[in-house]
Amino acid sequence: QVDKVAELVARWFYCALSQEKLRRPIVACELGRLYNKDAIIEFLLDKSPDKTPMESASHIKSIKNVTELQLADNPAWSGDKESIKGDKYDDLQCARFICPVVGLEMNGRHRFCFLRSCGCVFSERALKEIKSEVCHKCGVPFQEEDVIVLNGNKEDVEILKKRMEERRVKSKLEKKSKKGKTAAAAPQQETSADSPGPSKVKNGKGCVNSSSGESRQIVFTKSSENGNPSVPGKVNKASSTTTTKRSIADSEDKSEAYKSIFTTHSSAKRSKEECSNWVTHTAYYF
């Protein structure tokens, strides 16, 4: 028969995957087993064909399947410093963590649970005595399905397996429904982009029919020279020549005004009589 004390120590003080001592950060799966977070990450990243199958972590497919635990330290726990010399008694039942509400030690003698919504750990006695729909430590709301027993018996593991399977089926259905909604929204956007606003169709002889059913008539203005009507859309040559001459003259005036600003312009130049004689004085002159 397996020693009960050794079994409890192995389940509550050591990682279920790497068999190393539990150290923070500590995570728990949906079946209530304890792991080191580093061991879980290494297990998920190892995709080699020679990877040994681990029964304790076969149900963990991603990091989302585990929850990081928020544990409360035990003030009476002094660590492994006392048993270094070997002259003191090593109390295996002294746990590193306790229940923050009742104060029971998490050593396997008492049933403990954690909440999936926040990761806080409490004893089952605390959850039963103080019934509430909000976490006692952080105030996050939770439901009965979010309460998972740590290192439970076979019956507890079977119940947790059923909840885990139902939860994963629901998540798959939600993902499929979201994909269907996005796929249905994409063609609607394309159709709305292809038909922009009211369309206009010409109905001959300068009339335009809009989608609202109203008919609008376009009136062309006629320009005449010496009383002779001209064809719409054409401009008389005489008017065009006059306008071009005016534009050239205006541009020349503007250019002359612009050039007069500078000293190189003819208006800025002076005659020899107007120019004055400049005498420069040096330091040697005085």
ZILINFEN-V474960 format. One record per pair of residues at least 24 apart in sequence whose C-alpha atoms are under 10 Angstrom apart, sorted by sequence separation. I is the first residue (numbers start at 1). J is the second residue. If there is no record, write none. Layout:
i: <I & I>
j: <J & J>
This chain:
i: <11 & 15 & 33 & 72 & 73 & 74 & 97 & 98 & 99 & 101 & 102 & 117 & 118 & 15 & 18 & 31 & 71 & 72 & 73 & 74 & 98 & 99 & 101 & 102 & 115 & 117 & 122 & 124 & 17 & 37 & 40 & 71 & 72 & 73 & 74 & 99 & 100 & 101 & 115 & 116 & 117 & 121 & 123 & 124 & 29 & 71 & 72 & 73 & 99 & 102 & 115 & 116 & 119 & 121 & 122 & 123 & 29 & 31 & 71 & 72 & 115 & 118 & 119 & 121 & 122 & 30 & 37 & 71 & 72 & 74 & 76 & 101 & 115 & 116 & 117 & 121 & 29 & 30 & 37 & 74 & 115 & 116 & 117 & 29 & 35 & 37 & 72 & 74 & 115 & 116 & 34 & 36 & 73 & 74 & 114 & 115 & 116 & 33 & 34 & 35 & 72 & 113 & 114 & 115 & 29 & 32 & 34 & 72 & 113 & 114 & 115 & 29 & 30 & 31 & 32 & 34 & 71 & 101 & 113 & 114 & 18 & 27 & 29 & 30 & 100 & 101 & 112 & 113 & 114 & 17 & 28 & 29 & 30 & 100 & 112 & 113 & 16 & 17 & 18 & 27 & 28 & 29 & 111 & 112 & 113 & 16 & 17 & 27 & 28 & 29 & 111 & 112 & 113 & 16 & 17 & 26 & 27 & 28 & 111 & 112 & 16 & 26 & 27 & 28 & 111 & 26 & 27 & 108 & 25 & 26 & 27 & 71 & 108 & 24 & 25 & 26 & 70 & 106 & 108 & 24 & 25 & 26 & 69 & 70 & 24 & 25 & 68 & 69 & 24 & 67 & 69 & 67 & 68 & 70 & 71 & 72 & 67 & 69 & 70 & 71 & 72 & 66 & 67 & 68 & 69 & 70 & 71 & 72 & 67 & 68 & 69 & 70 & 71 & 67 & 68 & 69 & 70 & 66 & 67 & 70 & 70 & 22 & 13 & 32 & 32 & 13 & 32 & 9 & 12 & 13 & 8 & 9 & 8 & 6 & 9 & 28 & 30 & 5 & 29 & 5 & 28 & 28 & 27 & 13 & 12 & 13 & 12 & 13 & 11 & 12 & 11 & 9 & 10 & 8 & 9 & 65 & 8 & 7 & 8 & 5 & 59 & 5 & 65 & 5 & 59 & 32 & 33 & 30 & 32 & 33 & 34 & 30 & 31 & 32 & 33 & 34 & 30 & 31 & 32 & 33 & 29 & 30 & 31 & 32 & 33 & 28 & 30 & 31 & 32 & 29 & 31 & 28 & 28 & 32 & 33 & 31 & 32 & 31 & 30 & 31 & 31 & 32 & 31 & 30 & 31 & 30 & 31 & 30 & 31 & 30 & 12 & 11 & 12 & 11 & 8>
j: <35 & 39 & 57 & 96 & 97 & 98 & 121 & 122 & 123 & 125 & 126 & 141 & 142 & 40 & 43 & 56 & 96 & 97 & 98 & 99 & 123 & 124 & 126 & 127 & 140 & 142 & 147 & 149 & 43 & 63 & 66 & 97 & 98 & 99 & 100 & 125 & 126 & 127 & 141 & 142 & 143 & 147 & 149 & 150 & 56 & 98 & 99 & 100 & 126 & 129 & 142 & 143 & 146 & 148 & 149 & 150 & 57 & 59 & 99 & 100 & 143 & 146 & 147 & 149 & 150 & 59 & 66 & 100 & 101 & 103 & 105 & 130 & 144 & 145 & 146 & 150 & 59 & 60 & 67 & 104 & 145 & 146 & 147 & 60 & 66 & 68 & 103 & 105 & 146 & 147 & 66 & 68 & 105 & 106 & 146 & 147 & 148 & 66 & 67 & 68 & 105 & 146 & 147 & 148 & 63 & 66 & 68 & 106 & 147 & 148 & 149 & 64 & 65 & 66 & 67 & 69 & 106 & 136 & 148 & 149 & 54 & 63 & 65 & 66 & 136 & 137 & 148 & 149 & 150 & 54 & 65 & 66 & 67 & 137 & 149 & 150 & 54 & 55 & 56 & 65 & 66 & 67 & 149 & 150 & 151 & 55 & 56 & 66 & 67 & 68 & 150 & 151 & 152 & 56 & 57 & 66 & 67 & 68 & 151 & 152 & 57 & 67 & 68 & 69 & 152 & 68 & 69 & 150 & 68 & 69 & 70 & 114 & 151 & 68 & 69 & 70 & 114 & 150 & 152 & 69 & 70 & 71 & 114 & 115 & 70 & 71 & 114 & 115 & 71 & 114 & 116 & 115 & 116 & 118 & 119 & 120 & 116 & 118 & 119 & 120 & 121 & 116 & 117 & 118 & 119 & 120 & 121 & 122 & 118 & 119 & 120 & 121 & 122 & 119 & 120 & 121 & 122 & 119 & 120 & 137 & 138 & 96 & 92 & 112 & 113 & 95 & 114 & 92 & 95 & 96 & 92 & 93 & 93 & 92 & 95 & 114 & 116 & 92 & 116 & 93 & 116 & 119 & 119 & 106 & 106 & 107 & 107 & 108 & 107 & 108 & 108 & 107 & 108 & 107 & 108 & 164 & 108 & 108 & 109 & 107 & 161 & 108 & 168 & 109 & 164 & 147 & 148 & 146 & 148 & 149 & 150 & 147 & 148 & 149 & 150 & 151 & 148 & 149 & 150 & 151 & 148 & 149 & 150 & 151 & 152 & 148 & 150 & 151 & 152 & 150 & 152 & 150 & 151 & 156 & 157 & 156 & 157 & 157 & 157 & 158 & 159 & 160 & 160 & 160 & 161 & 161 & 163 & 163 & 164 & 164 & 150 & 150 & 151 & 151 & 151>
